[in-house]
Amino acid sequence: FLKAFEIYGIGVLPSLKGKGVGSGLIKNAMETCKNLGFKATDTCVFNDNFRMMRLALSFEFKPIRIEHHSRADGIDLVYFKKYL
């Protein structure tokens, strides 16, 4: 029984960055989420991943909490949620 839908990670080849591939992956994930009957989706982003942070915000994901010093180098992890 699934309780939640999460976009766990997105990877785009360097040669394809800036060409809308990440946006397409997010759109597809949100459509899948909606088709499966979920009302929201979650994701998390390290705060030094500016491209993914900007992408999440452009799709109206809202920050819901921060896990400080989550990574070994002290980088924080920002959790986001988007209600569909």
PAROMI-740411 format. One record per residue (C-alpha): residue number from 1; residue in one letter; chain; x, y, z. Coordinates in steps of 0.1 Angstrom, whole numbers, plus 5000, padded with zeros to 4 digits. Example, Ala and Ser with C-alpha at 12.3 -4.5 7.8 and 13.67 -1.06 7.14 Angstrom:
<atoms>
+------+------+-------+------+------+------+
: resi : resn : chain :    u :    v :    w :
+------+------+-------+------+------+------+
:    1 :    a :     A : 5123 : 4955 : 5078 :
:    2 :    s :     A : 5137 : 4989 : 5071 :
+------+------+-------+------+------+------+
</atoms>
This chain:
<atoms>
+------+------+-------+------+------+------+
: resi : resn : chain :    u :    v :    w :
+------+------+-------+------+------+------+
:    1 :    f :     A : 5000 : 5000 : 5000 :
:    2 :    l :     A : 5015 : 5033 : 4989 :
:    3 :    k :     A : 5011 : 5063 : 5012 :
:    4 :    a :     A : 5031 : 5090 : 4995 :
:    5 :    f :     A : 5046 : 5100 : 4961 :
:    6 :    e :     A : 5081 : 5114 : 4960 :
:    7 :    i :     A : 5104 : 5125 : 4933 :
:    8 :    y :     A : 5135 : 5110 : 4947 :
:    9 :    g :     A : 5160 : 5121 : 4922 :
:   10 :    i :     A : 5165 : 5135 : 4887 :
:   11 :    g :     A : 5195 : 5131 : 4865 :
:   12 :    v :     A : 5201 : 5149 : 4833 :
:   13 :    l :     A : 5232 : 5143 : 4811 :
:   14 :    p :     A : 5254 : 5174 : 4810 :
:   15 :    s :     A : 5249 : 5177 : 4772 :
:   16 :    l :     A : 5212 : 5180 : 4777 :
:   17 :    k :     A : 5211 : 5205 : 4806 :
:   18 :    g :     A : 5192 : 5236 : 4799 :
:   19 :    k :     A : 5171 : 5220 : 4771 :
:   20 :    g :     A : 5139 : 5213 : 4791 :
:   21 :    v :     A : 5147 : 5176 : 4800 :
:   22 :    g :     A : 5144 : 5182 : 4838 :
:   23 :    s :     A : 5111 : 5201 : 4833 :
:   24 :    g :     A : 5098 : 5172 : 4812 :
:   25 :    l :     A : 5107 : 5147 : 4839 :
:   26 :    i :     A : 5090 : 5168 : 4866 :
:   27 :    k :     A : 5059 : 5172 : 4845 :
:   28 :    n :     A : 5058 : 5135 : 4838 :
:   29 :    a :     A : 5063 : 5126 : 4875 :
:   30 :    m :     A : 5034 : 5150 : 4885 :
:   31 :    e :     A : 5011 : 5135 : 4859 :
:   32 :    t :     A : 5019 : 5100 : 4871 :
:   33 :    c :     A : 5013 : 5111 : 4907 :
:   34 :    k :     A : 4979 : 5125 : 4898 :
:   35 :    n :     A : 4970 : 5095 : 4877 :
:   36 :    l :     A : 4977 : 5072 : 4906 :
:   37 :    g :     A : 4954 : 5092 : 4928 :
:   38 :    f :     A : 4979 : 5110 : 4950 :
:   39 :    k :     A : 4970 : 5145 : 4962 :
:   40 :    a :     A : 5006 : 5158 : 4966 :
:   41 :    t :     A : 5042 : 5150 : 4958 :
:   42 :    d :     A : 5073 : 5155 : 4978 :
:   43 :    t :     A : 5110 : 5161 : 4968 :
:   44 :    c :     A : 5141 : 5172 : 4986 :
:   45 :    v :     A : 5171 : 5191 : 4973 :
:   46 :    f :     A : 5205 : 5198 : 4987 :
:   47 :    n :     A : 5207 : 5236 : 4990 :
:   48 :    d :     A : 5238 : 5238 : 4968 :
:   49 :    n :     A : 5219 : 5223 : 4938 :
:   50 :    f :     A : 5207 : 5256 : 4925 :
:   51 :    r :     A : 5193 : 5242 : 4892 :
:   52 :    m :     A : 5170 : 5217 : 4909 :
:   53 :    m :     A : 5161 : 5242 : 4936 :
:   54 :    r :     A : 5150 : 5267 : 4909 :
:   55 :    l :     A : 5132 : 5239 : 4890 :
:   56 :    a :     A : 5112 : 5228 : 4920 :
:   57 :    l :     A : 5102 : 5264 : 4928 :
:   58 :    s :     A : 5092 : 5270 : 4892 :
:   59 :    f :     A : 5067 : 5241 : 4895 :
:   60 :    e :     A : 5054 : 5258 : 4927 :
:   61 :    f :     A : 5068 : 5233 : 4951 :
:   62 :    k :     A : 5068 : 5249 : 4986 :
:   63 :    p :     A : 5096 : 5244 : 5011 :
:   64 :    i :     A : 5083 : 5226 : 5042 :
:   65 :    r :     A : 5114 : 5219 : 5063 :
:   66 :    i :     A : 5152 : 5220 : 5063 :
:   67 :    e :     A : 5175 : 5193 : 5076 :
:   68 :    h :     A : 5206 : 5212 : 5086 :
:   69 :    h :     A : 5241 : 5198 : 5080 :
:   70 :    s :     A : 5225 : 5167 : 5063 :
:   71 :    r :     A : 5254 : 5159 : 5040 :
:   72 :    a :     A : 5290 : 5150 : 5052 :
:   73 :    d :     A : 5303 : 5184 : 5040 :
:   74 :    g :     A : 5276 : 5203 : 5061 :
:   75 :    i :     A : 5252 : 5211 : 5032 :
:   76 :    d :     A : 5215 : 5214 : 5042 :
:   77 :    l :     A : 5187 : 5194 : 5027 :
:   78 :    v :     A : 5155 : 5213 : 5018 :
:   79 :    y :     A : 5122 : 5193 : 5017 :
:   80 :    f :     A : 5095 : 5205 : 4993 :
:   81 :    k :     A : 5058 : 5196 : 4988 :
:   82 :    k :     A : 5034 : 5203 : 4960 :
:   83 :    y :     A : 4997 : 5198 : 4963 :
:   84 :    l :     A : 4980 : 5188 : 4931 :
+------+------+-------+------+------+------+
</atoms>
